[in-house]
Amino acid sequence: MIRFDPKTITYEQLAKVIDHSLLKPELTEAEVLAGCELAAQYHVATVCVKPCHVTLAKEALKDSDVLVSTVIGFPHGSNRTPIKVAEARLAMDEGAVELDMVLNIGELRSGKVDLVREDIKAVVDVAHARGVKVKVILENAYLTDQEKVTACRLAEAAGADWVKTSTGFAPSGATLEDLRLMRSSVSEHVQVKSAGGVRTLDALLGVIEAGVTRSGATTTKQMLDEFKQRQIDEKTDKSKLNLNGGN
């Protein structure tokens, strides 16, 4: 299982924890392109764009090390399974290599665990057949702790690569308590992604300490710039200490 220590994490590792989020409904193509440019400059893991912008992002990032991810059944998870599968196929055809799908929240709360598992599995199966990874969004704001645990276990049973806290559009997003619960509810074969509310460097390091390997972010520049500055400040302090003979 991938696990980073926030005390020793490098800039390169930290940048690759971030999925730079470009999911706001009002974003123009120009704003998406600016987001892609920023993501490439900072070498993050992916840009997570709306399905209508996959082709745009793929072209913009073709010469970078940043991948394209998109959302499926977003943000409510209530699309019928064949629609989610068709959406996944089209997104992959257009260049997405990671899919963040929303499970069927209402059906989970209704206790229809078989339906929820098979809904996830249908998307996972078509994705994995093409080497594409799937993150399953639980939308924890609407779930009890037991429902969160059940959702994690269903996602793992369906073959998901990550379980993810939220869409960022519910009343609340990622919490450390939820992340620890999710990490303890899946095996080492499944990773955990945070989303919603991780806007500062300290918050990002905190979710990493809780076991997160990927986090959605809109404040990418601010967080990574601050990390670089802290590294500079730390080196300066060590140099001063050495010049003073360790006193």
Secondary structure, DSSP 4 states (H G I P E B T S, - for coil): -----TTT--HHHHHTTEEEEE--TT--HHHHHHHHHHHHHHT-SEEEE-GGGHHHHHHHTTTSS-EEEEEESTTT--S-HHHHHHHHHHHHHTT--EEEEEP-HHHHHTT-HHHHHHHHHHHHHHHHTTT-EEEEE--GGG--HHHHHHHHHHHHHTT-SEEE---S-SS----HHHHHHHHHHS-TTSEEEE-SS--SHHHHHHHHHTT-SEEEES-HHHHHHHHHHHHHHHHHHHHHHHHTTT-
